[in-house]
Amino acid sequence: MLALVGLLACSQSEPKLSTQGKVESAAEELTVMNYEADSPPPPEAPGPPPASAATQASEEVQPPAARKLIYHAEVKMKVTDVPRANQHMDSLVRAFGAYVEEVSETREADEWQHQMKIRVTPGRFQALLNGLGGLGTVEHKELTTEDVTTQHADVSARLRSKRALEQRYIALLSQARKVSDILEIEESMGKIREDIEATESRLRALNNEVAYSTITLLYYQPLSLPTPDRPVLSFGSRLLEAVYTGWQLLIELLLGLVSIWPLLLGLLAGGVLLRWWWRRRRARRAS
């Protein structure tokens, strides 16, 4: 009994922590909570647990959480009519309860392209992919699956620890009396609030990616280039064109003759020699 009274007296005589000490204690708790969230649990000591602990553990056992999977598909198709394909896609999107997140369309001289990003629930992802076969010919198809279960659990744990720390700061703020302590606590609360908002944004993005799968679809229609019609020319235009063509032909002939002048000179010399030889032969026969 005397020992119990002594312990109570010692606990009542302990000095109360100042607000500054509480702020430092809260910061230390944040470090410990972040370390515990990132580190695996320590191994338990060997030996059978007590009966009460085993009963409590059996009551707290819950089924494992479902896997957090992100499905994505990229499809490229060739169609015969882009407007008709657009109508077909509108019907498919409505039938499967999906929605179009992005859409773009370009038309050039030889090709008409339509690209869209479709979001659909994972349960209807494969059925919607199968429905795309009615558009045209599939030229490229790629499916990917990303498991973000561990990442989702890590972000959720960090968010819980940051929210718990924010509540501790709020409690400290209600107990603070000095202006310096109040300013210090509010500054720490501002930083932790920024961390909470960033973590919440990341968690919302993960939940959205898991809740709605993504299909990036591109289909195009080849376009034939038109052949221009030949212009109708009058008689005068055709006559002028014939004169011009003849003049060009004459110039080309003259230029060709000039370019082969060595051959012409050789033929001329050969003709002179041949004529001289013929005359000499006739003279011999006459004598």
Secondary structure, DSSP 8 states (H G I E B T S, - for coil): -HHHHHHHHHHHTS----HHHHHHHHHHHHHHHHHHHHS------SS---HHHHHHHHHH--------EEEEEEEEEE-S-HHHHHHHHHHHHHHTT-EEEEEEEEE-SSEEEEEEEEEE-GGGHHHHHHHGGGTSEEEEEEEEEEE-HHHHHHHHHHHHHHHHHHHHHHHHHHH--SHHHHHHHHHHHHHHHHHHHHHHHHHHHHHHHHHSEEEEEEEEEE------------HHHHHHHHHHHHHHHHHHHHHHHHHTHHHHHHHHHHHHHHHHHHHHHHHHHH-
